[in-house]
């Protein structure tokens, strides 16, 4: 679906020299239908890489190639970023409103997206009436309502308690696995949790500390995973073993 080649990015608001070098020579590819996690320490450039892929900012060097053309993209930020003055349905419908989709069609698609994330019946609920996990479900529904082929998620569950995080992990995995065909949804997921990356991913890309680049590319076996099973703990061990190399 896409490839990043020798990507570099430096943040320097006042001058070209100096500043913060977020990424240096970052290169990797993502195939249709993969669930790829970007794993690494805080400040290693994971979120920057995601924003570059989304086109929210340009790289300073390197190229991002889309061999079959850039697909529709959905983006889920770390904060739910909902409009507090309107209900869940209107929050989810917002991208369709910006595309001038007719209101009736937008409402129907928003209701379908909310049902996909387990919020059927909450269309008229306001953000203040929702838990943190429910707000994040609304945010995911808003990203899904445009029917993206590529879903980008920037540590969306980091602020949630462990039960809510585990439940949303299951929901996200179900959304990816239940896509109409194997190549209809590709996911790139930013996390700093070894366990989360082990549970969700088909591949884990371990990044070095800033300036970020790929330290390890770990393909994981297919199939359902049971937390705390011997097989799952072995996957966690493999991923964790790559992290010291990232810090070298």
C-alpha positions as CSV (number, residue, x, y, z in Angstrom):
1,X,0.0,0.0,0.0
2,X,2.7,2.5,0.9
3,X,6.5,2.8,1.5
4,X,8.6,5.3,3.4
5,X,12.1,5.7,2.1
6,X,14.9,7.6,4.1
7,X,12.4,9.9,5.8
8,X,13.8,12.7,7.9
9,X,12.0,15.4,9.9
10,X,13.4,18.1,12.1
11,X,11.3,20.6,14.1
12,X,12.9,24.0,14.3
13,X,10.5,26.9,14.6
14,X,13.1,29.6,14.5
15,X,15.9,28.5,12.2
16,X,17.0,25.8,9.8
17,X,19.9,24.6,12.0
18,X,19.4,23.0,15.4
19,X,16.0,22.3,16.7
20,X,14.6,18.8,17.4
21,X,15.4,16.0,15.0
22,X,12.4,13.7,15.2
23,X,13.2,11.2,12.4
24,X,16.3,10.2,10.5
25,X,16.4,7.8,7.6
26,X,13.1,6.2,8.5
27,X,12.2,3.4,6.0
28,X,9.5,0.8,6.0
29,X,6.6,-0.5,3.9
30,X,3.1,-1.6,4.7
31,X,1.1,-4.0,2.6
32,X,-2.7,-4.0,2.0
33,X,-4.5,-5.6,4.9
34,X,-1.7,-5.5,7.5
35,X,-2.1,-4.4,11.1
36,X,1.3,-2.7,11.8
37,X,2.2,-1.3,15.2
38,X,4.9,1.4,15.6
39,X,6.4,0.7,19.0
40,X,9.0,2.8,20.8
41,X,9.8,5.1,23.7
42,X,8.1,8.5,24.1
43,X,9.6,11.1,21.8
44,X,11.0,8.6,19.2
45,X,8.9,10.1,16.4
46,X,6.1,7.6,16.2
47,X,3.4,10.3,16.0
48,X,5.4,12.3,13.6
49,X,5.6,9.3,11.3
50,X,1.9,8.9,11.4
51,X,1.2,12.6,10.6
52,X,3.6,12.4,7.7
53,X,1.8,9.4,6.3
54,X,-1.5,11.2,6.7
55,X,-0.2,14.2,4.8
56,X,-0.6,16.6,7.8
57,X,3.0,17.8,7.4
58,X,5.8,17.3,4.8
59,X,9.0,15.4,5.4
60,X,12.3,17.3,5.2
61,X,13.9,14.5,3.2
62,X,12.9,11.2,1.8
63,X,9.8,10.0,0.0
64,X,6.4,8.5,0.8
65,X,5.2,6.4,-2.1
66,X,1.7,5.1,-2.8
67,X,2.1,2.5,-5.6
68,X,-1.6,2.2,-6.2
69,X,-2.5,5.7,-5.3
70,X,-3.2,7.2,-1.9
71,X,-6.3,5.6,-0.4
72,X,-9.0,7.1,1.8
73,X,-7.5,7.6,5.3
74,X,-9.1,7.7,8.7
75,X,-7.1,9.2,11.6
76,X,-7.8,8.6,15.3
77,X,-5.9,11.0,17.7
78,X,-4.8,10.3,21.2
79,X,-7.6,12.5,22.5
80,X,-11.1,11.9,21.4
81,X,-11.4,15.6,20.3
82,X,-15.2,15.6,20.2
83,X,-17.3,18.7,19.8
84,X,-18.9,19.1,23.3
85,X,-21.9,21.1,22.1
86,X,-23.4,18.3,19.9
87,X,-24.3,14.7,20.1
88,X,-22.4,11.5,19.1
89,X,-24.2,11.2,15.8
90,X,-23.3,14.7,14.7
91,X,-19.7,14.2,15.9
92,X,-19.4,11.1,13.8
93,X,-21.1,12.8,10.8
94,X,-18.7,15.7,10.8
95,X,-16.4,14.4,8.0
96,X,-19.4,13.7,5.8
97,X,-20.8,17.2,6.4
98,X,-17.4,18.6,5.3
99,X,-17.8,16.5,2.1
100,X,-21.3,17.8,1.6
101,X,-22.9,14.4,1.9
102,X,-26.7,14.7,2.2
103,X,-27.9,14.9,5.8
104,X,-30.1,11.8,5.7
105,X,-27.3,9.7,4.2
106,X,-24.8,11.1,6.7
107,X,-27.0,10.2,9.6
108,X,-27.5,6.7,8.3
109,X,-23.7,6.2,7.9
110,X,-23.0,7.7,11.3
111,X,-25.5,5.3,12.9
112,X,-23.9,2.4,11.2
113,X,-20.4,3.5,12.3
114,X,-21.6,3.9,15.9
115,X,-23.1,0.4,15.8
116,X,-19.8,-1.0,14.5
117,X,-18.0,0.3,17.7
118,X,-20.7,-0.9,20.0
119,X,-22.6,2.3,20.6
120,X,-26.0,1.6,19.0
121,X,-28.5,3.6,20.9
122,X,-26.1,6.3,21.9
123,X,-26.6,8.5,18.8
124,X,-28.1,11.3,20.8
125,X,-25.7,11.2,23.7
126,X,-23.5,14.2,24.3
127,X,-19.8,13.8,25.1
128,X,-20.4,14.9,28.8
129,X,-22.7,11.8,29.1
130,X,-20.1,9.3,27.9
131,X,-17.2,7.6,29.6
132,X,-13.6,8.0,28.4
133,X,-13.8,4.7,26.6
134,X,-17.1,5.6,25.0
135,X,-15.7,8.9,23.8
136,X,-12.9,7.1,22.1
137,X,-15.4,4.7,20.4
138,X,-17.1,7.8,19.0
139,X,-13.7,9.0,17.7
140,X,-13.1,5.7,16.1
141,X,-16.6,5.7,14.5
142,X,-15.8,9.2,13.1
143,X,-12.7,7.8,11.5
144,X,-14.6,4.8,10.1
145,X,-17.6,6.7,8.7
146,X,-15.7,7.8,5.6
147,X,-15.0,4.1,4.8
148,X,-11.2,4.4,4.8
149,X,-8.8,1.8,3.4
150,X,-6.1,3.0,5.8
151,X,-6.8,3.6,9.5
152,X,-4.1,5.5,11.5
153,X,-4.3,5.5,15.3
154,X,-2.0,7.6,17.5
155,X,-2.0,6.0,21.0
156,X,-5.8,6.2,21.2
157,X,-6.1,4.2,24.4
158,X,-3.1,5.5,26.4
159,X,-5.2,7.6,28.8
160,X,-7.8,4.8,29.5
161,X,-7.8,2.4,32.5
162,X,-6.8,-1.1,31.8
163,X,-10.2,-2.7,31.5
164,X,-11.4,-0.1,29.1
165,X,-8.1,-0.4,27.1
166,X,-8.4,-4.2,26.9
167,X,-12.1,-3.9,25.7
168,X,-11.2,-1.4,23.0
169,X,-8.2,-3.5,21.9
170,X,-10.8,-6.3,21.3
171,X,-13.1,-4.0,19.5
172,X,-10.4,-2.7,17.2
173,X,-9.1,-6.2,16.4
174,X,-12.7,-7.2,15.6
175,X,-13.2,-4.2,13.3
176,X,-10.0,-5.1,11.4
177,X,-10.7,-8.8,11.2
178,X,-14.4,-8.3,10.2
179,X,-13.6,-6.0,7.3
180,X,-15.5,-7.2,4.1
181,X,-12.3,-8.6,2.5
182,X,-8.8,-9.2,3.8
183,X,-7.4,-6.2,2.0
184,X,-10.2,-3.7,2.7
185,X,-8.7,-2.2,5.9
186,X,-5.0,-1.6,6.7
187,X,-4.1,-0.3,10.2
188,X,-1.0,1.6,11.4
189,X,-1.2,1.8,15.2
190,X,1.2,3.9,17.4
191,X,1.8,2.5,20.9
192,X,4.4,2.4,23.6
193,X,3.0,-0.8,25.1
194,X,4.7,-4.1,24.3
195,X,1.6,-6.1,25.4
196,X,-0.7,-4.0,23.2
197,X,1.5,-4.4,20.1
198,X,1.8,-8.2,20.7
199,X,-2.0,-8.6,21.1
200,X,-3.1,-6.5,18.0
201,X,-0.5,-6.7,15.3
202,X,0.5,-8.7,12.3
203,X,3.8,-6.8,12.4
204,X,5.6,-4.7,15.0
205,X,8.1,-2.1,13.9
206,X,10.3,-1.2,16.9
207,X,11.7,2.3,16.7
208,X,14.9,3.8,18.1
209,X,15.0,6.7,20.5
210,X,15.0,10.1,18.8
211,X,15.9,10.6,16.0
212,X,13.6,7.7,15.2
213,X,14.3,4.9,12.7
214,X,13.4,1.2,12.5
215,X,15.5,-1.0,14.9
216,X,13.5,-4.2,14.3
217,X,10.8,-5.4,12.0
218,X,9.0,-8.4,13.7
219,X,6.3,-10.4,11.8
220,X,3.9,-12.1,14.2
221,X,2.0,-15.4,13.6
222,X,-1.7,-15.1,12.5
223,X,-4.6,-16.3,14.6
224,X,-6.4,-15.3,17.8
225,X,-4.2,-14.6,20.8
226,X,-5.0,-15.2,24.5
227,X,-3.3,-12.9,26.9
228,X,-1.1,-14.8,29.4
229,X,-1.0,-17.9,27.3
230,X,2.5,-19.4,26.7
231,X,2.3,-18.4,23.0
232,X,1.3,-14.8,23.8
233,X,4.1,-14.5,26.4
234,X,6.6,-15.7,23.8
235,X,5.4,-13.1,21.4
236,X,5.8,-10.4,24.1
237,X,9.3,-11.7,24.9
238,X,10.3,-11.5,21.2
239,X,9.2,-7.9,21.0
240,X,10.7,-6.8,24.3
241,X,14.0,-8.4,23.3
242,X,14.2,-5.9,20.4
243,X,13.8,-2.9,22.6
244,X,17.4,-2.9,24.0
245,X,18.6,-2.8,20.5
246,X,16.4,0.3,19.9
247,X,18.1,2.0,22.8
248,X,21.6,1.2,21.6
